Each structure stands twice: as structure tokens, then as C-alpha cells.
């Protein structure tokens, strides 16, 4: 829950109402956003 609140900006209610798929999708999107660009 801490990851959802801190990294995604979700409220506790958003976390508890989200599905497993939504949470995993947010984790994957966050990981892609934080990848270093190729060649740097």
C-alpha cells in the first residue's frame, strides 16, 4: 500500500478499490518511466 500511496499518488481508497491487474500495470508503467534512456 505504501508504494501505491507514495509512488503513484493514490489514496488509500484508490488502493483498496484497485484490482491486482491495475496495481501491476501501474508498477510496470512506473518501471518503464524510470528506465535509463538507451545510450546514456
C-alpha positions as a printed NumPy array, in Angstrom:
array([[  0.   ,   0.   ,   0.   ],
       [  2.891,   2.361,   0.752],
       [  4.14 ,   2.117,  -2.829],
       [  0.731,   2.991,  -4.219],
       [  0.394,   5.994,  -1.93 ],
       [  3.943,   7.332,  -2.259],
       [  4.937,   6.488,  -5.831],
       [  1.59 ,   6.532,  -7.619],
       [ -0.127,   9.249,  -5.626],
       [ -3.108,   7.001,  -4.953],
       [ -5.323,   7.491,  -1.931],
       [ -5.908,   4.579,   0.431],
       [ -9.387,   4.231,  -1.046],
       [ -7.975,   4.022,  -4.584],
       [ -5.559,   1.321,  -3.465],
       [ -8.239,  -0.805,  -1.817],
       [-10.619,  -0.43 ,  -4.778],
       [ -7.982,  -1.268,  -7.411],
       [ -7.665,  -4.705,  -8.92 ],
       [ -4.478,  -6.737,  -8.92 ],
       [ -4.206,  -6.065, -12.651],
       [ -4.411,  -2.277, -12.146],
       [ -1.715,  -2.348,  -9.464],
       [  0.641,  -4.492, -11.56 ],
       [  0.035,  -2.256, -14.587],
       [  0.994,   0.802, -12.525],
       [  4.157,  -0.949, -11.307],
       [  5.139,  -1.828, -14.872],
       [  4.433,   1.701, -16.113],
       [  6.499,   3.179, -13.294],
       [  9.388,   0.814, -14.07 ],
       [  9.296,   1.806, -17.758],
       [  9.246,   5.502, -16.86 ],
       [ 12.338,   5.091, -14.691],
       [ 14.438,   3.11 , -17.171],
       [ 17.544,   4.958, -18.3  ],
       [ 17.379,   6.001, -21.929],
       [ 19.347,   3.87 , -24.353],
       [ 22.878,   5.164, -24.895],
       [ 23.204,   7.188, -21.724]])
